[in-house]
């Protein structure tokens, strides 16, 4: 069990040598960590296979006269499982070994890829079967992605997380630059079936790297959360986490507009006078080259502009790129525009990802990343459907013009929103010691818990106290409380009671484990205003529903009497029983 961080150990953090801040770390520093380097290289080959396969898949549909809607459905099939399943797989990744979760999801992807390969070699691959198979492969990706994103901080030290996230984006976009070109060359030379086989081989290499990755896993003192309980905890966290809500909103709106460039690029290449599979690969390569070049500038741009302004400027420039793609046909103008567009894409997406990775505590990181991915891919899915339909009716170039204009307008509207600086120093875990279990027989997973904390606040400190409890309320609700209230005694006006309800005793213990240094600072700020001679008094009460010996007749909405008379409940209503006995004695002896 993790030990609580005392005030003395908190103070020693300031005197110790402070590690470099994320902004001062080299982009390539995480490659010095052997585990990260091994997985990063294996992931590069896996991404190469994915992007080579994307060229083959899009060209199979296009060459079979699938039309704009079916081409856009490739994006939908790849994104929809991530939208529908990410929150559930995020709960699993937060509660179980993330390495094992990733291995399971990747195994599903390999099996799905092997099926596509077999059908392609048998010459039975149709556009609809291909899209259905991609959907099944994406189920494995939906299982893998939250665990993959959240496992970055298990591969590198905390101060290298931002650079590691950026390097993973560089990995993805380097493969995007090279993979389509490989796919285009292989498509012309050997056909799509061999490209699908290449993808399966590359994913087998990634599974091998993850299998070899060994790291110490801290044993958990509490049982894992149930799926629905974990989903509710994540939604509750997002409700009171302004960072996560803002990232989800902005990435969803960004995804709707920016999806047009991925959904319509194969059609733009196919309809061009020089259209071919190689041209589509080169156009994707232009986006990838821009992403690689832009990744070297992201940290500097973030330092100078801040995350929010960098995202807005990147979105506006990407909107201009899409207007250029929709208005021009000359190749010497399209490729520079695609390179700039790739730089803007990585600047926006890497900033979104880094904000969640660094500004969200570890206990909910996979779920927060899953919700961010859900918002982004929901935007990409809806956008792909929208722009595919518009391209069928209005043409590919008009759809790109409309998408670019929408991206420009939305970026201008969201310009005033602000994300905090990427500083994870306050998110170091600082759990409190667990409260002792009640000394009677009870079910810790059932019945609610009421926590009451009494403060004595002098009249001259009331205004400061009112300001201090506002973040305290958000802290309690964000970490798992389902209700929070503050009461003032009507007689003793200096006595204040903080009261919050927690779903069950296990959730109460989890709340103690979830505290960070930033949370402890908020609690200490309120406690410092307490004017009593002793620390604030803390009381815990458990609902009678948690008692294993509670009488069924006491449970509300009990319509039928029990078959047998249960034994009397101990200490549940002893005071009321004694009052009834005294009342009967008074009537018998007037």
N, C-alpha and C positions, 0 to 999 in steps of 0.2 A: 504494500500500500504506500502511496506517495506520502511523504511526511509534510506537515504544514510548514510554511515559510514563516519564521519568526520575524519580529521587527528588527532584531539584531542582524539576521542574515539578509534582510531587505537592505539595511544600511550598508552592508559590506559591498553591495553591488556597485556603489558609487566609487569606492576606493580601489576596486579591482581594475585591471587594465580593460578598457572598453574595446570590444571588437569593432572593426570598421563598419560603418553604416552601409546599408545596401547601395546607397547612391555613390559611395566611394570605392566600391569593389569593382574589379575588372569584370567585363562581361564574360570572359572565358575562364575565370577563376574556378568555377565548379568542375571543369574538366580535370582539375588536379585531384579530385576525389575518385579513387578507383571504381567504386560501385557505380557512381553516376556516369563515369566515362564509359564503362562496359555497357550499361543499359542504353546510354545515349547513342552509341554507335550501332547497337542492334536495332534500336528504334529508327535510326536513319534508314537502314536497309528495309525495314518494314514499311516506312512511309514511302520509300521509292517504289515498292511493290504496289502500294495502294494507289499512288498517282499514275503509275503505268497502267494499272487496271482501269482507272477512271477513264482514261483515253479510249481504251478498248471497249468499255461498257457504253460510253456515249456514242461511239462510232457504230457499234452494233445496232443500237436503237435508231440512229440517224440513217444508216445505210438501208435499214428495213422500212424506210418511209414512216417512222413512228410519229413524226410531227413534233411541234413545240411542247405540247402537253406531256407526251411520254418522255421526252428528253428532260423536262423539268421534274418529272416524277422520279427520276433517279435521285435527285437531291432530296425529294420528299421521303423516299424509301430509306435513304441513308440517315435522315435526321429524325424521323418520326419516333423510332424506339427511344432515342435519347430524350425526346420531349415527354414521352409517356412513362418511362421507367426510371429516369435518373434519380428522382427523389427517393424511391425505394432502394435502389442500389447504393445511393449515398448513405442511407441508414445502415446498410450492411457494411459498407466500407468504414464507417465510424465505429462500428462495434466489433468487427472481426479483423483478422490478420489481412491487411491490404494486399500483401504479396500473394496470398492464396486466392483472394478474390480476383486479382488480375489474371492469374494463371487459369482460373476457371473460365473467365470471359474470353480470353485469348483462345482457349481450346474450342469454344463455340465458333469463333471467327474462322479458325483453321478448318473445322469440319464443314462450315458453310462454303468456304472458298474451294475446298476439295470437291464438293458437289457441283459447283459452277464449272470447275475445270473438267470434271468427268462428262457433264452434259455438253460442254463445248467441243470436246474431242469426239463425241458421238454425233455431232452436227444436229443436235436437238435444241439448241439455245435460241429461244424466241425473245423478243423484247419484254413481253409480259412475264415470262419465266425468269428472265434476268433480273427484272425489278423486284419480283417476289423473293428471289434468292438474296439480293442485296439487302432487302428488309430483314431477312433472317440473320444474315451476317451482322447487321447493325444491332441486333439484340445482344450479341456478344460484346459489341463495342459499348453499348449502354451499360453493361455490367462492369466493363473494364474502366471506362473513362473517369468516374468519380474517384475510384481508388487510385488510379494513375495520377490524377491531378493532386490528390491529397498526400500521396506518398513522396512528393518532392522533398518535403522537410524531413523525411526519414533517410534520404540519400545524401543530403548536404547539411552543413550547419545553418542555423537560423539566418545569419547575416548574408548567406549566399543564396537564399531562396529566390529573391527577385532576379538575380542573374541567371539562376537555373531555369526559372520560368521563361525568361527571354531566350535562353539557349534552346529550350524545347520548342519554342516558336520558330527559332532559326532552323532547327532540325526539320520541322514540318515544312517550312517554306523552301529550304534548300532542296528537299525532296520534290517539292512542287515545281521547282525550277528545272531539275534534272529528270525527274520521273516521267513527265509527259513527253520529253524528247526521247527518252528510252522507249516509252510506250509507242510513240509514233514510228520509230525506226523498226521495232519488233513487229508492229502491226503490219507494216508494209513487207517485212521480210518473212515472218513465219505465221502470222495470223493471231487472232485473239486468244485461242486456247492456251498457247504457250505463255502468254502474258498472265493469264489467270494462274497457271502453274507456278510462275515466278513469284507471284504474290504469296502463295501458300508456303513456298520454301523460305521466303523472307520472314514470315510470321513464325515459322518453326525456329528460326534463329533467335527471335525476340523471346520466345518461350524458354529457350535454353539459357539465355542471359538472366532472365528473372529466376529461373530454377537455381542458378548458381549464386544468386544474391543472398547473402546471409547477414542478418543483423539482429541485435538484441531486441527482443520484444518484452516490454514491461508487463508483468502479470497484472490483470485487473482484479481489484478486490470486490467488484460488484458484477452481477450477471448482466449480459447484454440487454439492451432495450428491445422490446418487441417492435415489430415493424410499424404498426399503427401508432404506438407510443412515440417512436422515433420520428415519424412523419409529423406528428403534432408538435413535438419539441422543436423541429426545424422550422415549421411555419410560425410558431410562437416567437422563435428567435428572429426570424426575418421581420415580423411585425414590429419589433422594437429595435431593430438594427438598421439605422438610416443608411449605412454604407452598402449593405447588401441590397436593400430596396432600390437605391439609386443606381447601382450597377445593373440590376435586373431590368429596370425601366429603360435605361439608356441602351443596353445591349439589345433588348427586344426591338426597339425602334430602329437602331442601327441595322439589325439583321434583316428587317423587312425590306429596307431600301437596298442594302449592299448585296442581298442575295441575287439580284438581277445579273450582276457581273459573272457569277458562277453558273447560274441557270441558263443564261442566254449566250454565253461565250461559244459553246459548240455550234449553235445555230448561226451565230455571226460568222464563224470560220467557214461553215458549210455553205452559206449563201454568198460568200465573197467570191469575186471572179477567179481568184487564185486558191479557192477553198480546197483543202485536203486534210487528211488526218495529221500530216506533219505540220500544217499551218496551225491547227488547233493546239498541238503540242508546243509549238514555239510561242504561241500567245500565252499559254499557261506558264511557260518558262519565263516569259517577260515579267509576269506577275511575281513569280518566285524569285527572280533576280532582284527585283525591286524590294521584296521583303527581306532578302539577305542584306542588301545594302542599307535598308532603313533600320535594321536591327542594331547596327553599329552606332546609330545616332539616337536611339530611343532614350537611353539613360540621360544623355546630355540635354535632349529636348525636354525631358520630364523635369530635370533640375531647373531649367530656365523658365518653363511655362507652367509647370504643375500638371498633374494627371488629368484633371477635368478640361483644362484649356487645350492640352495636347490632343485629347480625344476629339474635342469639337473641331479643332483646326484640321485634324486628319480626316474627319468625316466630311468637312466642307470641300477639301481638296479632292477626296475620292468622288464626291458628287460632281465636281467639274470634270474629272476623268471620265465618268460615265456619260456626261453630256458630250464629251469629245468622241467617245466611241459611237454614240448614237448619231452624231452629225457628220462624221468624216469616214471616208473609205480608203484613204491612202495609207499604205502600210508603213511608210516612213514616219507618219504621225501616230499611228496606232501603237507601235511598240514602245516609244518613249512614254506615251500616256499609260500603258500597262505597267511599265517599270515604276512610275510615280504612284500608280494605284496600289501596287504591291507594298510599297513603303508605307502608304497611309493605312492599309489594312492591318499590317503587323503592329503599327504604332497604336491603333485603337484596341485591337483584340488583346495584345500583350499587356496593355495598361489596365484593361478590365480584369484580366486574369490575375495580374500581380496585386491589384487592389484587394481581391477576395483572398488570395493566398496569404497576404501579409497582415491584413487588417481584421481577420476573423480568427477567433480562438480555435485551438486544435480539436476540441471535443465535438465541434459541429462543422469542421472545415470541409469534409467530403460532401456533406449535405448542402452547405452554402455554395460550393462549387457546382454541385449538381443542379441546384436551382438557378444559378447563373447560366450554366450550360443549357438548361431547359428554356430559359428566357431567350437566349441567343438563337438556339436551334428552332424554337417556336417561331421566332421572327424569320429565320431563313426558310422554314417550311412554308409558312403563310406567304412569304414574299415570292418563293419559287412558284407556288400555285398561281398567285396573282399575275406575275410577269409572264408566266407561260400562257395563261389565258389571253392577256393583252397582246402578246406577240402573235398569237394565232389570228386575232381580229384586226390589230393595227399594224403589225409588222415588228420585227425585232428592233430596228433602230428607234422607232417611236416609243417602244416599251423602255428602252434604255434611257431615252430623254426624260420620260416621266419619272423613272426611278431616280435619276440623278437630281432632278428638281426637288423631289420629295426628300432626298437625303440632305440637300442644302438647307431646305426650310426647317427640317427637324433639328439639324445641328445648330442653327441660329436660335431656335426656341429654347434649346437645352443649354446654351452657352452660360447662363447665370448660375447653373447648378455647380456645386463644388464637392469634390472628394478630398478626404484628408490626405496629408502627406504620408508616404509609405514608411511608417516607423512601427516596428513590431516589438520595441522594448517593453511596452506595457502589457504584452500578451504572454509573458512568461508565466507558466502555471504556478499558482500560489495557493494550493488547496488548504482548507481548514481541517482540523482534526474532526473525525466523525463523531456525531452525537451518540451517546450510549443508547443502546436499544432499550425499549421499555421492559420492565421486569415481569411482565405478564405475557401470556401466550397470545401472539397476534400474527397476522399475515402481513409482511412488509410490502407486498405488492398490491394490497387492497386497502381501500379507505383513505381519506384525505388526512393531511397533517396541517395543523395550524401552528405557526410560529409567531410568538409575540415578543417584542423587544421594547423595554421601557426606558425612556430617556427623560432626564431632567434638564430642561432648557430655560435659562434665565430670560427674562423679558427682553433685555437689550440684545439678545442673540436671535430673536425670533426671525427677523428678516434673513439673516445669514443661514439659519436652519432651514427656512423654506426653500432657499436656493439650493442647499446641499442635498435635500431629499428628492429633488426632481430626478437627477441622474440615478439616485438610489432606487427609485421606483422602476426605472427602465432596466436597471441591473437585475433586480429580482425577477421581473417578468421575462426578461430576455433569457435568463438562466434556468427557467423552469416553473416559476410560480404562476398559478392560474388566476389569482386575485391578489390585490395589494391595496391596503388602506392605511391612513394615518389618523389617529384619534387623539383628542385633547380631553383630559379629565375635566368634568364640569365643576368639581370642588377644588381639587388641587391643580391650579391652572398651569403650573410648571411641569406637570407630568404629561408626557406624550407617549402614545403606544403605536409602534409600527406593527401591523398585523398583515401577514400574507399566508395564503393557502397553497399547498403543494399537493399534487394528485395522490401521492402515496409516500411511504417511508423511504423506499428505494430512490424515488425521484428527489427526495430531500437530501439524501446522502450524495446523490449525483450533483446536486447544486453546490454542495461543499467542495466537491472535487473540481468543479468547473471554474472556480475563482481564479482570476489572474492578478498580476501586480496592479494593473489599472483598476480592477474591481476593488481590490483591497484599499487602494488610495481613496476611492469614493466612500467606502465604509469608514475608513479612518477619519475622513473629513467630517462625517456626521458624528462619529463617536467623540471627536475632539471637542464638540460643542456641549457634550453631556456634562452637567455641573454637579453630579452626585459625588459622594465620597467613595463609592464603589462603582465598578464598571456597570454598564447597562444590563439590566436583568433580562435574561432570555428564558422563555418558557416554550415548551413543546406539548402539543395536545394531539392525540390521534383519534380519528373517528371511531365510533363504536362498531362500524362495519368491518374494521380491521381485526376485531376480536374473533378468535376461532371458536369461542363459546357463546357468541351472541345469540339470544333467543330469536328464532324465526318470527315470532309474534311481534317483536319490536321493529322489524323491518317494515317501512311504509309500503302501502299498496299490497299488503298481504291479504288476499281475498278469502282464502280457505284456512281453517285452523289446522295445526299440525296433527299428524296421525296419533302421536303419543305426546304426553305432557313432558316437555323438556325439563331438565334440571334447572333450578333457579340460577340466573346469571349472577356471577360474583362481581360485586363492586360497581355494577352498571348503574343501578338506581337505588343504592343503599340508603341515601338520604331521604328519598321519597318514600321508601318502605318504612323507615323509622317514623316519619311524620304520620303515615297512615296508621301505624300501630298506636302511637300516642293519641290520635284522634279517636280510635275505637275505645281505648281505655277511659278517655274522658267521658264518652257516652255511657259506658257501663257504670262508672263511678261519678255521678254528677256531684 
